[in-house]
Amino acid sequence: MDPATLVLYVVIAAALILIITAVVKSITVVRQAEAAVVERLGRYQRTAAPGLTFLVPFIDRIRERVALWEQVVSFPPQPVITQDNLTVSIDTVVYYQVTEPSNAVYEISDYINGVQQLTTTTLRDVVGGMSLEEALTSRETINSRLRRALDDATGPWGLRVVRVELKAIDPPPSIQDSMERQMKADREKRAMILTAEGHREAAIAEAQGNKQAAILSAEGAKQAAILEAEADRQSTMLRAQGERAAQYYQAQGEAKAIEKTFAAIKAGRPTPEMLAYQYLQTLPQMAQGEANKVWMVPSDFGKALEGFTKMLGAPGEDGVFRYTPSPDDGAPVTRPGQTDDDVADWFDTSTDPEIAKVVAAAEQRAEAATSAEPESNGAGRHASGDAIPPDTV
């Protein structure tokens, strides 16, 4: 082969290789959630967005690809001295995101290490102004203050601190032992308080139950006493009214018997001789009594009989006394409630209205207390302690 032709082939091949290399270097792809910092002849040119990017061959180059998604950095535990001179170990997690890729590349050499160091110093500044107890109970405050401080400090670096979390705050072992003992004592104290509170509630509920039972028992005894007193009153009234009515009827019967006897004697038209004979016939019967030992017949016995016969009737033309019926003979016996108003109320057995009112009120309260008793037992420790109003008789 001719040397000139060979040289021509070599030049053409080199040109093709150079062209292919230039094309390859002039085209690049930036992935999603990334940014490419492009330099031209060592100077910042632009920030390439995700997608296909064209570069000037041998002049432009990609300095660094920067991730734009939110990143999580967990730092090792850092010793921090609190305000009360106690050393605690704090484990921190920082969530950040790159917002300006060019600043993250040119403003700081290693922004991840910068965030770590800045977090340590800011954490010591924030926790150093707190006591151990405040640091343990103020995590939200520490997180908020750290985030604001880091966000302000990393802004020029093209970073945005999203949030800061404290994973753990570990006090010294001696402090941990004392804290565990304190927590144990607090738990025991709360348990004792809860137990005492339970006993107190149980005692209150039992006292309320006993009180309610005593109230119901007293109400029942009162109701029974009222009913018993009313029954005694009614029975006494009925007996008294029965005895009074019996005496009244007996008196009326005796009066009627005397009246009938007197009328019969009048109807018989007795003579003094007959009355004397009847009197003498009765003397032996009267003498049979133990207290009757001596009987004396008066000397004027005949005159007495004559006066008695005059009472029974008027003498006729022949001088004989004859019976004259009384004007009211055969009249019906007067009954209480008919004509005699004085004895009409002897037979009234109705209950006194005042007593009936008191008995009805007592029965209503007893029914209310009986219906309320299941609710009181179901409520238990919520039993009511209201006093029952006094009764008025």
C-alpha positions in Angstrom: 0.0 0.0 0.0 1.1 3.4 -0.8 2.5 5.3 2.3 0.5 8.3 1.5 -2.7 6.3 1.4 -1.9 4.7 4.7 -1.3 8.1 6.3 -4.6 9.3 4.9 -6.4 6.3 6.4 -4.8 7.0 9.8 -5.7 10.6 9.7 -9.3 9.8 8.8 -9.5 7.2 11.6 -8.1 9.6 14.1 -10.6 12.3 13.0 -13.4 9.8 13.3 -12.3 8.8 16.8 -12.0 12.5 17.7 -15.4 13.3 16.4 -17.0 10.3 18.3 -15.2 11.3 21.5 -16.3 14.9 21.1 -19.9 13.8 20.5 -19.8 11.5 23.6 -18.4 14.2 25.8 -20.8 16.8 24.6 -23.9 14.8 25.5 -24.7 13.8 29.1 -27.8 12.8 31.1 -28.7 14.2 34.5 -30.9 11.9 36.6 -34.1 12.9 38.3 -33.6 14.7 41.7 -30.1 15.5 40.8 -28.3 18.7 39.6 -25.0 18.9 37.7 -22.7 21.8 38.2 -21.1 22.7 34.8 -17.7 24.5 34.5 -16.2 26.0 31.4 -12.5 26.2 31.4 -12.5 25.9 35.2 -15.1 28.6 35.8 -18.7 28.0 36.9 -20.9 28.1 33.9 -24.4 26.8 34.9 -26.3 24.2 36.8 -27.8 21.5 34.6 -31.3 20.3 35.3 -32.4 16.6 35.1 -32.5 15.4 31.5 -30.3 15.5 28.4 -27.5 18.1 28.7 -25.1 19.2 25.9 -21.6 20.4 26.7 -18.9 22.0 24.6 -16.4 19.3 24.0 -13.0 19.7 25.7 -14.2 23.0 27.2 -17.2 22.2 29.4 -17.1 19.6 32.2 -19.3 18.5 35.0 -17.7 19.5 38.3 -20.1 17.6 40.6 -23.4 15.9 40.7 -25.5 17.0 43.7 -28.4 15.1 45.1 -31.6 17.2 45.6 -33.6 14.8 47.6 -34.0 15.1 51.4 -31.1 13.4 53.1 -30.8 12.0 56.6 -27.5 12.2 58.5 -27.2 10.4 61.9 -24.3 11.7 64.0 -22.5 9.7 66.7 -23.4 10.5 70.3 -21.9 13.8 71.5 -21.0 14.5 75.1 -22.6 17.8 76.3 -22.3 19.5 79.6 -25.5 20.8 81.1 -26.0 23.9 83.2 -25.7 21.9 86.4 -22.3 20.5 85.3 -23.5 17.0 84.4 -22.2 15.3 81.2 -24.9 13.8 79.0 -24.5 11.9 75.8 -26.9 13.1 73.0 -27.6 11.2 69.8 -28.8 13.5 67.0 -30.4 13.0 63.6 -30.5 15.9 61.0 -32.8 16.0 57.9 -31.5 18.4 55.3 -31.9 19.2 51.5 -29.7 21.0 49.0 -31.5 23.9 47.5 -28.6 25.7 45.7 -26.2 23.1 44.2 -23.6 25.7 43.1 -23.4 27.1 46.7 -23.1 23.6 48.1 -20.1 23.0 45.8 -18.3 26.3 45.9 -19.2 27.7 49.4 -18.0 24.8 51.5 -15.7 21.9 50.7 -17.7 19.2 52.5 -21.2 20.4 53.5 -22.0 17.0 55.3 -19.1 17.4 57.6 -19.9 21.0 58.0 -23.5 20.2 59.1 -22.2 17.6 61.6 -19.8 20.1 63.2 -22.3 22.9 63.2 -24.9 20.5 64.9 -22.4 19.6 67.6 -21.5 23.2 68.5 -25.2 24.4 68.3 -26.3 21.4 70.5 -23.7 22.2 73.2 -24.8 25.9 73.1 -28.5 25.0 73.5 -28.2 22.2 76.1 -25.5 24.0 78.0 -28.1 26.6 79.1 -30.4 23.9 80.5 -30.4 21.7 83.6 -30.5 18.0 83.2 -34.2 17.8 84.1 -35.0 20.5 81.6 -33.0 18.8 78.9 -34.8 15.5 79.6 -38.3 17.1 79.5 -37.7 19.7 76.7 -36.9 17.7 73.6 -39.3 19.6 71.4 -37.8 22.9 72.5 -34.3 21.6 71.8 -35.3 20.3 68.4 -36.9 23.6 67.4 -34.0 25.7 68.5 -31.5 23.4 66.7 -33.4 23.4 63.5 -33.7 27.3 63.4 -29.9 27.7 64.2 -28.8 25.1 61.7 -31.1 26.5 59.0 -29.8 30.0 59.4 -26.2 28.8 59.4 -26.4 26.5 56.4 -28.4 28.9 54.3 -25.3 30.4 52.6 -24.2 26.8 51.8 -27.3 26.2 49.7 -28.8 23.9 52.3 -32.2 23.8 54.0 -32.4 22.0 57.4 -35.9 20.3 57.4 -35.9 19.1 61.0 -33.7 17.9 63.8 -34.5 15.0 66.1 -32.8 13.9 69.4 -32.7 10.1 69.4 -31.5 9.7 72.9 -30.3 11.7 75.9 -28.2 9.5 78.2 -27.2 10.9 81.6 -24.2 9.5 83.5 -24.6 6.0 85.0 -24.7 7.3 88.5 -27.4 9.8 87.5 -29.3 7.0 85.8 -29.2 4.9 88.9 -30.5 7.7 91.0 -33.2 8.5 88.4 -34.3 4.9 88.3 -34.5 4.8 92.1 -36.5 8.1 92.0 -38.8 6.7 89.3 -39.3 3.6 91.3 -40.1 5.6 94.4 -42.5 7.7 92.3 -44.2 4.6 91.0 -44.5 3.1 94.5 -45.9 6.4 95.7 -48.5 6.6 93.0 -49.4 3.0 93.6 -49.8 3.7 97.3 -51.9 6.8 96.5 -54.1 4.9 94.1 -54.5 2.1 96.7 -55.4 4.5 99.4 -57.8 6.3 97.0 -59.4 3.0 96.2 -59.8 2.2 99.9 -61.2 5.6 100.5 -63.7 5.3 97.7 -64.7 1.8 98.9 -65.1 3.1 102.5 -67.2 6.0 101.2 -69.3 3.7 99.1 -69.8 1.3 102.0 -70.7 4.2 104.3 -73.2 5.5 101.7 -74.7 2.1 101.5 -74.9 1.7 105.2 -76.4 5.2 105.4 -79.0 4.4 102.8 -79.8 1.1 104.5 -80.2 2.8 107.8 -82.5 5.4 106.2 -84.6 2.8 104.6 -84.7 0.8 107.8 -85.7 3.8 109.8 -88.3 4.7 107.2 -89.7 1.2 107.3 -89.8 1.2 111.2 -91.5 4.6 111.1 -94.0 3.3 108.6 -94.7 0.2 110.6 -95.0 2.3 113.8 -97.5 4.6 112.1 -99.5 1.7 110.7 -99.4 -0.1 114.0 -100.5 3.1 115.9 -103.3 3.6 113.4 -104.4 0.0 113.8 -104.4 0.3 117.6 -106.3 3.6 117.3 -108.9 2.0 115.0 -109.3 -1.1 117.1 -109.6 1.0 120.3 -112.1 3.3 118.6 -114.1 0.3 117.4 -114.1 -1.4 120.8 -115.0 1.9 122.5 -117.7 2.6 120.0 -119.0 -1.0 120.2 -119.1 -0.9 124.0 -120.8 2.5 123.9 -123.3 1.3 121.4 -123.9 -1.9 123.4 -124.5 0.1 126.6 -126.8 2.4 124.7 -128.8 -0.5 123.3 -128.8 -2.2 126.7 -130.1 1.0 128.3 -132.7 1.3 125.7 -133.6 -2.4 126.1 -133.9 -2.1 129.9 -136.0 1.1 129.5 -138.3 -0.7 127.1 -138.5 -3.7 129.3 -139.4 -1.5 132.3 -141.9 0.2 130.1 -143.4 -3.0 128.9 -143.5 -4.4 132.4 -145.1 -1.3 133.7 -147.6 -1.5 130.8 -148.3 -5.2 131.6 -148.9 -4.5 135.2 -151.4 -1.8 134.2 -153.0 -4.1 131.8 -153.5 -6.7 134.6 -155.5 -4.2 136.7 -154.0 -5.2 139.9 -155.8 -4.6 143.2 -154.0 -3.9 146.5 -154.8 -7.4 147.7 -153.3 -9.0 144.5 -150.1 -6.9 144.8 -149.8 -7.8 148.4 -150.2 -11.4 147.5 -147.6 -11.2 144.8 -145.2 -9.4 147.2 -145.6 -12.1 149.8 -145.0 -14.7 147.1 -141.7 -13.0 146.1 -140.4 -12.7 149.6 -139.2 -16.3 149.9 -137.2 -15.9 146.6 -135.7 -12.7 147.8 -134.8 -14.4 151.1 -132.7 -17.0 149.2 -129.9 -14.5 148.7 -126.9 -14.8 151.0 -127.0 -11.2 152.0 -130.8 -11.2 152.7 -131.2 -12.6 156.2 -134.1 -10.6 157.8 -137.1 -9.1 156.1 -139.5 -6.8 157.9 -143.0 -6.0 156.7 -143.9 -2.4 157.5 -147.0 -1.6 159.4 -148.3 0.6 156.6 -147.8 -2.0 154.0 -151.4 -1.8 152.9 -151.2 2.0 152.3 -148.1 1.5 150.2 -149.8 -1.0 148.0 -152.7 1.3 147.7 -150.5 4.1 146.5 -148.8 1.8 144.1 -152.1 0.8 142.5 -153.1 4.4 142.2 -149.9 4.9 140.1 -150.9 2.1 137.8 -154.4 3.3 137.0 -157.4 5.4 137.9 -160.3 4.0 140.0 -163.5 3.3 138.2 -167.0 3.9 139.3 -166.9 0.7 141.4 -163.7 1.9 143.1 -161.4 -0.6 141.2 -158.2 0.7 139.6 -158.0 -0.1 135.9 -155.1 0.1 133.4 -154.8 3.1 131.1 -152.3 2.7 128.3 -149.6 5.3 127.9 -149.7 7.6 124.9 -146.4 6.4 123.5 -147.0 2.6 124.1 -146.0 0.6 121.1 -143.6 3.3 119.6 -140.6 1.9 117.8 -137.3 1.9 119.6 -135.2 4.9 118.7 -131.9 4.0 116.9 -128.7 6.0 116.8 -128.4 8.1 113.7 -132.2 8.4 113.2 -133.5 10.9 115.7 -130.8 11.1 118.4 -128.1 13.4 117.0 -126.1 13.3 120.3 -125.2 9.6 119.7 -125.1 9.5 115.9 -121.3 9.9 115.8 -120.8 7.0 118.3 -121.0 4.6 115.3 -118.7 6.4 112.9 -115.6 4.2 112.3 -114.0 6.2 109.5 -110.3 7.2 109.8 -109.4 10.7 110.9 -108.5 12.7 107.7 -105.3 14.0 109.2 -104.1 10.5 110.1 -105.1 9.2 106.7 -103.0 12.0 105.1 -100.0 11.1 107.2 -100.3 7.4 106.4 -100.6 8.1 102.6 -97.5 10.3 102.7 -95.5 7.7 104.6 -96.5 5.0 102.1 -95.4 7.2 99.1 -92.0 7.8 100.7 -91.6 4.1 101.4 -92.4 3.2 97.8 -90.0 5.9 96.5 -87.2 4.7 98.8 -87.8 1.0 97.7 -87.6 2.0 94.0 -84.5 4.1 94.5 -82.7 1.3 96.4 -81.6 -0.8 93.2 -80.3 2.4 91.6 -78.2 3.2 94.7 -76.8 -0.4 94.7 -76.0 -0.2 91.0 -74.2 3.2 91.4 -72.2 2.0 94.4 -69.8 4.7 95.2 -72.2 7.3 93.8 -74.9 6.9 96.3 -76.7 10.0 97.3 -76.5 11.4 100.8 -79.4 13.7 100.8 -81.4 13.9 104.0 -85.1 12.8 104.1 -87.3 15.7 105.1 -88.9 15.3 108.5 -92.5 14.1 108.6 -95.3 16.3 110.0 -98.1 14.5 111.9 
